[in-house]
Amino acid sequence: MIAGEVEMTGPGRRAIEVLADDAAVARRGAEIFARAARDAVKRRGAFTAALSGGSTPRRLYEFLGRDPWLSTVPWGQVHLLWGDERCVPPDSPESNYRMAREAFIARVPIPAKNVFRMRGEDDPAEAAVAYEMSLRELGRTTGAMPLEAPVIDLVLLGIGTNGHTASLFPRSPSLRIAERLTVATEVPDLGWRLTLTVPVINAARRVVFVATGEEKAAVLARILQGPPRGDELPAQLIAPHPGRLTWLLDEAAAARLHRQR
């Protein structure tokens, strides 16, 4: 089994945890979310988390909507953001916001004013600017970085079989944007998306990738053990510093990794 803290190339560190199946990955993710929330509220009075879409995050969110997580997370001080969103209305089946709302937000006592969704129904460029303004405002109240964006306590991410994460796709110009917090990006055959930029994600205190299933095994081997090719594999660009990076994988997704003995 691959587990525990290992050194990354350059500053920072990463942990790779291989668990039995997707349910175990989701449960572990919920545990990390809850512990991070309690620690952040104790230290700074607020907790910020950026959510991801996808089937494995949905299972994680469903754990958060029931005990023991429901009763142990300080929901009144939790602020929810999104790492990315499809440019669709909030009631669309494709909406990341709708998925999270149905999975747990509607079931927990989080104040409505603490939920910062990306407005996928608006003009993409205008929605990106509006979300950036929301981030800057939140940054002024929960702890700022130089761009007045919040230093996000926890960013949850998935990966695609092409190596993308959030809506940072291979060879996209958005990969090289450093001065913006949120951008609109048009993805061939998929339409417009809104996404946090790489610098905002890398400024987080902790980033957690969740990936399950054998269909992710090949790309995970390239991301975690192959040469650096961030333009082709955007997930490789995620290297929070001085924050922590954690990969939560099930056995099927980790099948092609070289195991440590």
N, C-alpha and C positions, 0 to 999 in steps of 0.2 A: 504494500500500500504506500502511496505517496501521501505524506501528511506533514504538518508542522511548518515551521518557518525555514525558508531557504533563501540564500542570497540572490538578489537580482543583479544584472549587469548595471553598473552605475549606482547612484544613490537609491535608497529605499529598500524595501524587502517585500517578498510575496509569500503567501502560504497557499499550498495546493492540498486540498482535502478531498479524498476519494471516499464516497459513501456508497452504501449498498444499491440504492435505487433512487428514482426521482422523488419519492415521498420523503426519504431521509435527507436528500438535498434541500427540499423545501422546508422541512422542519428545522434543519440547521440554520438556514437563512433567516427563519423567523426568530430563532434564538439570538442570532447576531443582531438583528434589528432591535429586539427588545432590550438587550443588554446595552447596545449603543445609545438607545433612547434614554435609558435610566442614567447612564454615565454622563451624557451631555447635559441633561436637565440638572443633575446634581452639580456639575462644574460650571455651567454657563446659563442655566435657566431656560434653555430652549434646545430643541432637536430638529435638525433639518434633514430630510431624506428625499432623494430623487428616485422616482420609480421607473420601472421598465415594463414593457409589454411582453407577451409570450405566455406559453402554457405552463412552464415551470415557475415563473414568478407568480402566476395566478394561484398555484397551489400554495406557495409561500404566503401570499396575501390571505388565503382562506384560513391558514393557521392563525394569523394575526387577529382574525375576526372571532376567535373563540378562546376560551381559557386553556392554559394559564396566561396566554399572551394578552387577551382582552383585558384582564384585570391587573396586569403588572406593568403595562406600558403607560407612561404619564401622558395620555392623549391630549390633555388640555394644553400642553407645551410643545406638541409635535406640529411641525410645518412640512407639508407634503409638496414636492415639486415633481416635475417629470423630466426624464432625460431626453425623451423625444416623443413626437406625436405625429400621427397621420393627419393630413389636412382634410378632415371629415368632421361633421357635426358631433357633439358630445354624446348623442344617443345612437350613433352608428355602431353596428357590430364590429367595425374595424378600429374603433376608438380605444386607445390605451387608457384614457381616463374612464370611459364607461366600464372597462374590464375591472379596473381597480375599485371603482365605486361599488360595483356589484359584488366583488369578491370580499371587500372588507370595509371600505370607507363608510358605507351606509350602516354598518353594524357596530361601529366604534364611536365613542363620544368625543370626536375631534371637532373643534369649532369650524364652521363653514369658512370663516375668514382665514383659516390656516391652510386651506387647500388652494394651491396655485396651479390651476390647470392651464395648459397651452390651448389657445383658442383656434383649434383647427378649422373651424367654420369660417374664419375671417380670411382676408387676403393674406397669403403666406408671408410676404415681406413685412406687411403691417403687423401681423401677429408675432413675428420674430422680434420686432422692435418693442412691441408692447410687453412681451415676456421679459425681455432684457430690462426694461424699466421696472418691472415687478421684482426681478432679482436684485437690482440695485437698491430698491427700497427695502427689501428684506435684509439686504446686507447691512444697511444702516442700523437695523434693530437687533440683529443676531450675531454680529461679528463680521467685519469687512476685510476684504482683500484689496489690493491697490485699485482695482477697477470698481470697487464698492459693490461687488457681488458677494453673496454669502459664501463663506468657506463651508461647503456642504459637509455635514457630519457623515453621511452615508449615501453613496451612489450605488444603486443596484443596476446591473447590466446583464444582458444576454449576449449571445453571439449568433450570427447567421452562418450557414455552411460556406458562404463566400468570405468569411472573416470580418464582416461588418459588425459594428456594435452601436447602440443607440441608432441614430440615422446617419452615421458616419460610414459611407460606403466606399469600396475600393476606387481609387483614382479620382475621387470627388474633390473639387476645389475647396470644399469646406474643411478638409483635413488640414489645410495650411493656414486657416484663419486664426490669427492670434489676438486680434484687437476687439473681437466681438464675443459676447457671452452666449447668444442664441442666434442661429441663422436658419433661413429657409433654404432647402436644397431640393432640386428636382431629380428624382431617381428614375432612370430609364425603365419603362414598363410598369413602374409602381406609382408614379405621380409625385406630388409635392409632399415634403415632410418638414417638420420643425425639429431642431436638435440643439442640445447644448454643444459647445465647442470643446475641443480637446483640452485647452488650458483650464477651463472651468472644471472639467472632470478631474484633471490631474491636481487641482488645488484642494480636492476633497480630503477630509481626514481619513476616510476609509472608502475603498471601492471594492465591491463584491460582484464577481461574475458568477452566474449560475448557468450550467450547461448540462444537459442530460440527453441520453439516447445515442445509439450507435452511429446515427447520421452525422453527429458532431465529432466523431473520433478523428477523422482524417484532418480536419481543419484545426482541431486542438493540438494535434501533434506538430503541425506547421507553426502555429502561434507560439506554443510554449517551448518547443525544442528545435525549431528551425532557425535559419538565419533571419536577421532583422529585415523585414520588407513591409514597413508600415504603410506604404502607399497601396500595396496589394492586400495587406492584412491589417486593417485599421485597429483591430483590437490590440495589436502590438504597441500602438502609440500610447496606450493607457498605462501610465507608470506614475502613480501619485507620489509626490515628494513634498513634505516629509511624511505624508500619509502612508497607509498600509494598503496592500493589494491582496485580496483573497480570491481564490478560485474554488468553487464548490462544484464537484463533478460526481456523476454516478459511475459505476464500474463500466457501463457500456461506453460512455463518452471518453473514459480514460483508457480504453483498451489498447490504443496505439502508443501510449506514452512509455518511455523507458522507465521501469520501476526501480526505485531505490531499495536496497536490501538493508 
